[in-house]
Amino acid sequence: MSTNPYQRGPGQPGGPAGPQDPFPGQANPTWMGRVEPEYYRPAPGTYAAPLPALGPSQPGPDRAGMRSAGLLALTIGGAALAFLSLLLVVPFLVASTGVGGFIVGFVVSLIPLSAVLLTVHAIDRWEPEPKRLLFFAFTWGAAVSVAVTLLIQPFFALTFQFSDAADLQTYMATVQAPIVEEFAKSLGLLLLLLLARKHFDGPVDGVVFAFTIAGGFAFTENILYFGRAIAGSASPASDLAQVFLLRGVMSPFAHAIFTGTTGLIMGFAARRWHSGASVVAFFIGLVPAMVLHNRWNSMGAGFLAEYVLIQVPIFVLAVLGIILLRVAENRLTRQRLMEYSAAGWFSPAEVELLATPRGRRTALHWAAGYHRRPQMKAFLHTATQLAFIRQRILSGRDVRLHQAEEQQQLQRILALRAAVAG
């Protein structure tokens, strides 16, 4: 049996004919991004024309136009909503904290925000999302979702009658906040999934976008809490330290974990694209987010015990879950690039360099020695994008459109390989 990776397989252009294309046993290397046999197709052979699409599909240019319009609407609409939201949010913060409290709260809030955004960067390193979408996610969380919360929450207070102020405060913290805040934050996730679905590939992307939105929301909320600790306090330094310990040290990822559960569920829905399923996943994903948010806000006299026994294990599970998602994403990338290797686009050694963390570090180190690190980074990024494009094709998502993108990426691979080789 030949082990030549450039030899064509059955059903591939230029290869031996077969009665039907086989479904490889390793086509589903993980539980994430599974492909059904009826959708599977071999990767196109080198210099081959695109394979015909499986099943009905809209013409590529129309779908491409719709996607471009969706991204444009997301960018322009998001910027406009963020600007209008700031006209409500900033005066509210200044009125609640005073100018001095607002400035100090803003500066101190950058510390937990940095922890969240650095975590997002670490999760997103394998297949980075476009910066404009991450910016949309952050501004949605920091401005729009806060404005939506401010507009909706008074209705909760007006709808119900309470015996005293403490009763009302408990209700607003344990019922209103989980419902309204998670709904407001996750609306941004739904818009990203509906209007930028090309970049919403699965659960890892869902977690990345959710963490970014939640980080923005927590940033604005921290300005309020930190600023209030200073405004009118007899011992502002001591009060600020106490609030910072609770929000900046003990729970900088609380909102990220809440909303991250919604992003996770919506990310799984994105694997099998359907607008109706996305909306259903949005509402299903709100349930665990609201429950977790409620449990956090419900901690009272036994706060420390519940924090150690419940909240810390939840955080540890979240970390382990993210690690498992990253491992699954890496394996899926490797499998898809191996399929291109079988079609002649990569050698097996290249796949190991492109699709494993150690291989990527080795490739970048080698390229840096020849002053070609930027070219190698572009090669790695393009290969990863190619693997995700193939995953969309095998999932039956806009097949013809993604086949056209596949051909463009394959040609870029050839050009970037030449640039890396010098």
C-alpha positions in Angstrom: 0.0 0.0 0.0 1.3 3.4 -0.9 1.9 5.9 1.9 2.4 8.9 -0.4 0.2 11.7 1.0 -0.1 13.3 -2.4 -1.7 10.3 -3.9 -5.4 10.8 -4.8 -8.0 8.7 -3.0 -11.2 7.2 -4.4 -13.7 9.8 -5.5 -11.1 12.6 -5.6 -10.2 14.4 -8.8 -7.4 12.6 -10.5 -7.7 9.5 -8.3 -9.2 6.1 -8.8 -12.9 5.8 -9.2 -15.0 4.3 -6.5 -18.7 3.4 -6.3 -19.2 6.0 -3.5 -17.0 8.1 -1.2 -16.3 6.2 2.0 -16.9 7.8 5.4 -13.6 7.6 7.3 -13.9 6.3 10.8 -11.7 9.2 12.0 -13.8 11.9 10.4 -15.3 12.6 13.8 -12.3 12.8 16.1 -14.2 14.5 18.9 -17.7 15.0 20.2 -17.5 18.6 18.9 -18.4 19.3 15.3 -19.6 15.8 14.3 -20.3 15.2 10.7 -23.0 12.8 9.4 -22.1 10.4 6.7 -24.4 11.9 4.2 -22.6 15.2 4.4 -19.1 13.9 4.1 -17.0 14.4 1.0 -13.3 14.1 0.3 -11.2 17.3 0.2 -10.7 18.6 -3.3 -7.5 17.4 -5.1 -4.7 19.9 -5.8 -5.5 22.3 -8.7 -9.0 20.7 -9.0 -12.2 22.5 -9.7 -14.6 22.8 -6.8 -16.7 19.7 -6.2 -20.5 20.0 -6.8 -22.5 21.0 -3.7 -24.4 18.5 -1.6 -28.1 19.2 -1.5 -29.9 22.5 -2.3 -28.1 25.7 -1.8 -28.6 29.3 -2.6 -26.2 30.8 -5.3 -22.9 31.9 -3.8 -23.0 35.6 -4.7 -26.5 36.1 -3.1 -25.4 34.4 0.2 -22.1 36.3 0.1 -24.0 39.5 -0.3 -26.4 38.7 2.6 -23.4 37.9 4.9 -21.6 41.1 3.9 -24.8 43.1 4.6 -25.2 41.3 7.9 -21.6 42.2 9.0 -22.1 45.8 7.8 -25.4 46.1 9.8 -23.7 44.6 12.8 -20.8 47.0 12.7 -22.8 50.2 12.0 -25.8 49.3 14.1 -23.6 48.2 17.0 -21.6 51.4 16.9 -24.8 53.5 16.8 -26.4 51.5 19.7 -23.2 51.8 21.8 -23.1 55.6 21.3 -26.7 56.1 22.2 -26.3 53.7 25.2 -23.4 55.7 26.5 -25.6 58.8 26.6 -27.7 57.0 29.2 -25.0 54.9 31.0 -22.3 57.6 31.6 -24.7 60.2 33.2 -26.1 57.4 35.3 -22.7 56.4 36.5 -21.5 59.9 37.2 -24.8 60.7 39.1 -24.3 57.5 41.2 -20.6 57.9 42.0 -19.7 61.5 41.5 -16.9 62.6 39.1 -14.1 61.5 41.5 -15.7 58.1 42.2 -16.3 57.6 38.4 -12.7 58.3 37.6 -11.3 56.0 40.3 -13.9 53.3 39.6 -13.0 53.4 35.9 -9.3 53.0 36.6 -9.6 50.3 39.2 -12.1 48.4 37.0 -9.4 48.0 34.4 -7.7 45.4 36.6 -10.4 42.7 36.6 -11.3 43.6 33.0 -7.6 42.9 32.0 -7.9 39.4 33.6 -11.0 38.6 31.6 -9.7 39.9 28.3 -6.3 38.1 28.7 -8.3 34.9 29.3 -10.3 35.6 26.2 -7.1 36.1 24.3 -5.7 32.8 25.6 -8.9 30.9 24.6 -9.1 32.6 21.2 -5.4 32.1 20.1 -6.0 28.9 18.1 -8.5 30.5 15.7 -8.8 34.2 16.5 -12.1 36.0 15.9 -12.1 39.3 13.9 -11.2 42.2 16.1 -14.2 44.2 14.9 -16.5 41.4 16.2 -14.7 41.3 19.5 -15.0 45.1 19.7 -18.8 44.8 19.0 -19.1 42.2 21.7 -17.2 44.3 24.3 -19.2 47.5 23.5 -22.4 45.6 23.6 -21.6 44.3 27.1 -20.2 47.6 28.4 -22.8 49.9 27.0 -25.8 48.4 25.2 -26.6 45.6 27.7 -26.2 48.0 30.6 -28.6 50.5 28.9 -31.1 47.7 28.3 -30.9 46.7 31.9 -31.4 50.3 33.1 -34.5 50.6 30.9 -36.1 47.4 31.8 -35.4 46.9 35.5 -37.8 49.7 36.7 -40.7 47.6 35.4 -39.9 44.8 37.8 -40.1 47.2 40.7 -43.4 48.6 39.5 -45.0 45.2 38.9 -44.7 43.8 42.4 -45.5 45.2 45.8 -43.1 44.7 48.7 -43.5 45.2 52.5 -40.2 47.0 52.9 -37.1 48.2 51.1 -35.0 45.2 52.1 -37.6 42.9 50.5 -37.5 44.9 47.3 -33.7 44.9 47.3 -33.6 41.1 47.7 -36.1 40.6 44.8 -34.1 43.0 42.5 -30.9 41.2 43.2 -32.1 37.6 43.0 -34.8 37.8 40.4 -34.6 41.0 38.4 -30.8 41.0 37.9 -30.4 37.4 36.7 -33.3 37.7 34.3 -32.7 41.2 32.9 -28.9 41.2 32.8 -28.5 37.8 31.3 -31.1 38.6 28.7 -29.5 41.9 27.8 -26.0 40.4 27.5 -27.1 37.4 25.5 -29.0 39.5 23.0 -25.5 40.5 21.7 -24.7 36.8 21.3 -27.9 36.2 19.3 -27.1 39.1 17.0 -23.5 37.7 16.4 -24.9 34.3 15.6 -27.5 35.6 13.2 -25.5 38.3 11.4 -21.9 37.0 11.7 -22.5 33.3 11.5 -19.4 32.7 9.4 -17.3 33.6 12.4 -19.5 31.8 15.0 -18.3 28.2 14.3 -18.9 26.4 17.5 -18.8 26.3 21.4 -15.3 27.8 21.6 -16.4 30.9 19.6 -19.6 31.1 21.7 -17.5 31.1 24.9 -15.1 33.8 23.5 -17.9 36.1 22.5 -19.8 35.5 25.7 -16.7 36.2 27.9 -16.1 39.4 26.0 -19.6 40.6 26.4 -19.7 39.7 30.0 -16.3 41.3 30.6 -17.6 44.6 29.2 -20.8 44.4 31.4 -18.7 43.6 34.5 -16.4 46.5 33.7 -19.2 49.0 33.7 -20.9 47.4 36.7 -17.6 47.6 38.6 -17.2 51.3 37.9 -20.6 51.7 39.7 -19.7 49.6 42.7 -16.1 50.9 43.1 -17.3 54.4 42.6 -20.1 54.1 45.2 -17.5 52.7 47.7 -15.7 56.0 47.4 -18.6 58.5 47.1 -19.6 59.8 50.5 -17.6 57.2 52.4 -15.9 58.1 55.7 -13.1 55.7 54.9 -13.1 55.4 51.1 -9.8 53.5 50.8 -11.0 50.7 53.2 -14.4 50.5 51.6 -12.9 50.3 48.1 -10.5 47.6 49.2 -13.4 45.5 50.5 -15.4 45.9 47.4 -12.4 45.2 45.2 -11.6 42.0 47.2 -15.1 40.7 46.5 -15.5 41.8 42.9 -12.0 42.1 41.6 -10.2 39.2 43.3 -12.9 36.7 44.3 -15.2 37.0 41.4 -13.7 38.7 38.3 -15.1 35.9 36.1 -18.5 35.6 37.7 -20.4 37.3 34.8 -18.2 35.5 32.3 -19.2 32.1 33.7 -22.9 33.1 33.8 -23.0 34.3 30.2 -20.5 31.7 29.0 -23.0 28.9 29.6 -25.3 30.7 27.1 -22.5 31.1 24.6 -21.6 27.4 25.0 -25.1 26.2 24.2 -25.5 28.7 21.3 -22.1 27.6 20.0 -23.3 24.0 19.7 -26.4 25.2 17.8 -24.0 27.1 15.4 -22.5 23.7 14.4 -25.8 22.8 12.8 -26.8 26.2 11.4 -30.5 27.0 11.4 -32.0 30.4 12.4 -34.9 28.8 14.3 -32.5 26.5 16.2 -30.3 29.5 17.1 -33.2 31.4 18.7 -34.3 28.2 20.6 -30.7 27.8 21.8 -30.7 31.4 22.9 -33.6 30.8 25.2 -32.3 27.5 26.4 -28.9 28.9 27.1 -30.4 31.7 29.2 -31.7 29.2 31.8 -28.3 28.0 33.3 -27.0 31.6 33.0 -29.9 32.9 35.1 -29.7 30.1 37.6 -25.9 30.6 38.2 -26.5 34.4 38.4 -29.3 33.8 40.9 -27.2 31.5 43.1 -24.4 34.0 43.2 -26.6 36.9 44.2 -28.5 34.8 46.7 -25.5 34.1 48.9 -26.0 35.8 52.2 -24.9 35.1 55.8 -23.1 31.9 54.7 -21.4 33.6 51.8 -17.8 32.3 52.5 -18.9 28.7 53.0 -21.1 28.7 49.9 -18.3 30.5 47.9 -15.8 27.8 48.8 -18.1 24.8 48.5 -20.1 25.9 45.4 -18.7 28.8 43.5 -15.0 27.7 43.5 -15.9 24.2 42.2 -18.1 25.9 39.5 -15.1 28.0 38.5 -12.8 24.9 38.4 -15.4 23.1 36.2 -15.5 26.1 33.9 -11.7 26.0 33.5 -11.7 22.3 32.8 -14.5 22.7 30.3 -12.6 25.4 28.4 -9.5 23.2 28.3 -11.6 20.3 26.9 -13.1 22.6 24.3 -9.7 23.7 23.2 -8.4 20.1 23.0 -11.4 19.1 21.0 -10.9 22.1 18.7 -7.3 21.2 18.1 -8.1 17.6 17.3 -10.8 18.7 14.9 -8.4 21.1 13.1 -5.8 18.3 12.8 -8.4 15.9 11.3 -9.6 18.4 8.7 -6.0 19.3 7.7 -5.2 15.5 7.5 -8.0 15.2 4.9 -6.4 18.0 2.9 -3.1 16.2 3.3 -4.6 13.1 1.8 -5.7 15.2 -1.2 -2.1 16.5 -1.7 -2.2 20.0 -0.2 0.0 19.3 2.9 2.5 16.7 3.9 1.9 14.8 7.1 4.8 16.7 8.7 3.2 20.0 7.8 -0.1 18.9 9.4 1.8 18.3 12.7 3.4 21.7 12.5 0.1 23.4 11.6 -2.4 21.6 13.9 -0.6 21.0 17.2 0.5 23.6 19.8 4.0 22.2 19.9 4.2 22.1 16.1 3.1 25.8 15.9 5.7 26.9 18.4 8.4 25.0 16.5 7.3 26.5 13.2 7.3 30.1 14.5 10.6 29.6 16.2 12.1 28.3 12.9 10.6 31.1 10.9 11.8 33.7 13.3 15.4 32.5 12.7 14.9 33.3 9.0 13.0 36.6 9.6 9.8 35.1 8.2 7.7 34.9 11.4 4.9 37.2 9.9 4.6 34.9 6.9 4.5 31.8 9.1 1.8 33.3 11.3 -0.2 34.0 8.2 0.3 30.5 7.0 -0.8 29.0 10.3 -3.8 31.3 10.4 -4.9 30.5 6.9 -4.5 26.8 7.4 -6.7 27.0 10.6 -9.3 29.0 8.7 -9.2 26.4 5.9 -9.9 23.6 8.5 -12.9 25.5 9.8 -14.2 26.2 6.3 -14.1 22.5 5.6 -16.0 21.8 8.8 -18.8 24.2 7.7 -18.9 22.4 4.3 -19.2 19.0 6.0 -21.9 20.3 8.3 -23.9 21.4 5.2 -23.7 25.1 6.0 -23.9 27.3 2.8 -21.9 24.6 1.0 -21.4 26.4 -2.4 -20.3 29.6 -0.7 -17.8 27.9 1.5 -16.5 25.8 -1.4 -15.7 29.0 -3.1 -13.9 30.3 0.0 -12.1 26.9 0.2 -10.6 27.3 -3.2 -9.4 30.9 -2.4 -7.9 29.7 0.9 -6.1 26.8 -0.9 -4.6 29.2 -3.4 -3.5 31.4 -0.5 -1.9 28.3 1.1 0.3 27.8 -2.0 1.4 31.5 -2.0 2.1 31.5 1.7 4.0 28.3 1.6 6.2 29.8 -1.1 6.7 33.0 1.1 7.6 30.9 4.1 10.0 28.8 2.1 11.6 31.9 0.7 
